[in-house]
Amino acid sequence: MTKSTAVSLAAVFGLAAAVFAEDAKPALPPASTKAGVTFDTDIKPIFDAACVKCHDGTKPKVAAKLALNTLEGAL
């Protein structure tokens, strides 16, 4: 292998690595500093709006029987 071939291969591999390199992931937002978070006031309203329609534990077709309408069911 000649020197020019080795340099060309190194350039090709370097370019390929740059093209296929994974983009840096953005940092996660900071965690909430809110004290006194409770299931009934903070979590349940979100579950009621987005999850309980299907995950209230009463649907016999759902194999997991995941019930997100109570704290006990969510845990």
C-alpha positions in Angstrom: 0.0 0.0 0.0 1.4 3.3 -1.0 1.5 6.4 1.2 -1.1 8.2 -0.9 -3.5 5.2 -0.8 -3.1 5.0 3.0 -3.9 8.8 3.3 -6.9 8.4 1.0 -8.3 5.5 3.0 -7.8 7.4 6.2 -9.6 10.4 4.7 -12.5 8.2 3.6 -12.8 6.5 7.0 -12.6 9.9 8.7 -15.3 11.3 6.5 -17.5 8.3 7.0 -17.1 8.5 10.7 -18.1 12.2 10.6 -21.1 11.5 8.5 -22.5 8.7 10.6 -21.6 10.1 14.0 -24.5 10.3 16.4 -25.8 13.8 17.1 -25.4 15.0 20.6 -28.6 14.5 22.5 -30.1 17.6 24.1 -29.9 17.8 27.9 -33.0 16.8 29.8 -34.9 19.7 31.4 -34.2 20.2 35.1 -36.3 18.2 37.5 -39.1 20.0 39.2 -38.3 21.6 42.5 -41.9 21.5 43.6 -42.3 20.1 47.1 -45.3 18.1 48.2 -46.2 16.4 44.9 -49.1 14.0 45.4 -50.8 11.5 43.2 -54.3 13.1 43.6 -53.3 16.7 42.8 -50.4 16.3 40.4 -50.4 12.9 38.7 -54.0 11.7 38.6 -55.2 14.7 36.5 -52.6 13.8 33.8 -53.6 10.1 33.9 -57.3 11.0 33.8 -56.7 13.2 30.7 -54.4 10.8 28.8 -54.5 7.2 30.1 -57.5 6.2 32.2 -59.8 5.9 29.2 -58.0 2.6 28.4 -56.1 1.9 31.6 -58.7 2.0 34.4 -58.5 -1.7 35.2 -62.0 -2.6 34.0 -61.2 -3.7 30.4 -61.1 -7.5 30.2 -59.2 -7.4 26.9 -56.2 -5.7 28.4 -53.9 -8.5 29.5 -51.9 -6.3 32.0 -55.1 -4.9 33.7 -53.1 -1.8 34.4 -55.3 0.6 36.5 -54.0 4.1 36.6 -57.0 5.6 38.2 -55.7 5.0 41.8 -52.3 5.3 43.4 -52.3 1.6 44.3 -53.1 0.7 40.7 -50.3 2.8 39.4 -47.8 1.3 41.7 
